[in-house]
Amino acid sequence: MIRTNHLRWGLKVVALILLAVAGFGLAVMGLWNWLAPDLFGWHPLSFVQAVGLLLLCRLLFGGFRGARAGAHLHWRARLAERLEKMTPEEREKFRAGLHARCGWRSAPDADSKGHGADT
């Protein structure tokens, strides 16, 4: 049963990825074929060429930042470093400001130690 759920989940992920690639490929193809031939005199693109162009642009300009696990969580280390440099009063003021800006119902108690205590 668990393997079946994993298989279904995996198939859903693959389907969503294929749908996203198809959507972005169609968008690139449509924009290219709408603009490039009239503006620059370039040839229209096929769908496969549009997906290839999308992949090439991603490699050249965007990289694959999502491929490295945890690479997008660099802000946590910076936040932890900043919190360590604060005095306890500054830390409490910062947390109270976060709670007020994020719309949480109540500020954490002074004796609570962690994120799970205020949920």
C-alpha positions in Angstrom: 0.0 0.0 0.0 2.8 2.4 0.9 4.6 1.6 -2.3 1.5 2.3 -4.3 1.1 5.7 -2.6 4.8 6.5 -3.4 4.3 5.4 -7.0 1.2 7.6 -7.3 3.0 10.6 -5.8 6.0 10.1 -8.1 3.7 9.9 -11.1 2.0 13.1 -10.1 5.3 14.8 -9.7 6.5 13.7 -13.1 3.2 14.7 -14.6 3.4 18.2 -13.0 7.0 18.6 -14.3 6.0 17.6 -17.8 3.0 19.9 -17.7 5.3 22.8 -16.5 7.9 22.1 -19.3 5.1 21.9 -21.8 3.5 25.2 -20.6 6.8 27.1 -20.5 7.8 25.6 -23.9 4.5 26.7 -25.4 4.9 30.2 -23.9 8.5 30.6 -25.3 7.4 29.3 -28.7 4.4 31.6 -28.8 6.3 34.7 -27.8 9.2 33.9 -30.1 7.0 33.2 -33.1 5.0 36.3 -32.3 7.9 38.7 -31.9 11.2 37.4 -33.5 10.1 36.9 -37.1 8.5 40.3 -37.4 11.0 42.3 -35.4 14.3 40.6 -36.5 13.4 38.5 -39.5 14.3 35.3 -37.7 12.7 31.9 -38.3 9.8 30.6 -36.2 10.6 28.0 -33.6 9.1 24.5 -33.2 8.0 23.3 -29.8 11.1 21.1 -29.4 13.4 24.1 -30.3 11.5 26.3 -27.8 12.1 23.8 -25.0 15.7 23.5 -26.1 16.1 27.3 -26.0 14.5 27.4 -22.6 16.9 24.8 -21.3 19.9 26.6 -22.8 18.8 29.9 -21.3 18.4 28.2 -17.9 21.8 26.7 -18.1 23.5 29.8 -19.3 21.8 32.4 -17.1 19.9 30.7 -14.3 21.8 27.6 -13.5 20.0 24.9 -11.5 19.9 26.4 -8.1 17.2 24.0 -7.0 19.4 21.0 -7.7 21.5 21.6 -4.6 19.7 20.5 -1.5 19.3 23.3 1.0 21.0 25.9 -1.2 18.1 28.3 -0.9 18.2 28.2 2.9 21.3 30.4 3.3 19.1 33.0 5.0 18.7 30.8 8.0 22.4 30.8 8.7 22.6 34.6 8.4 19.6 35.0 10.6 21.1 32.7 13.3 24.3 34.7 13.1 22.5 38.0 13.6 20.4 36.6 16.5 23.6 35.4 18.2 25.0 38.9 18.1 21.9 40.5 19.7 21.4 41.0 23.4 18.4 39.1 24.9 16.4 42.3 25.0 17.1 43.0 21.3 16.2 39.4 20.4 12.9 39.6 22.2 12.1 42.9 20.5 13.0 41.4 17.1 10.7 38.3 17.8 7.9 40.5 18.9 8.2 42.6 15.8 8.2 39.4 13.6 5.1 38.2 15.4 3.3 41.5 14.8 4.3 41.7 11.1 3.5 38.1 10.3 0.0 38.3 11.9 0.6 35.5 14.4 -2.1 35.4 17.1 0.2 35.7 20.1 3.9 36.4 20.8 5.8 33.4 22.2 6.0 33.1 26.0 9.3 34.1 27.6 9.9 30.5 28.7 9.1 28.8 25.4 12.1 27.5 23.4 11.4 27.0 19.8 9.0 27.3 16.9 6.6 24.6 18.0 5.7 26.2 21.3 3.6 29.0 19.8 1.4 26.9 17.5 
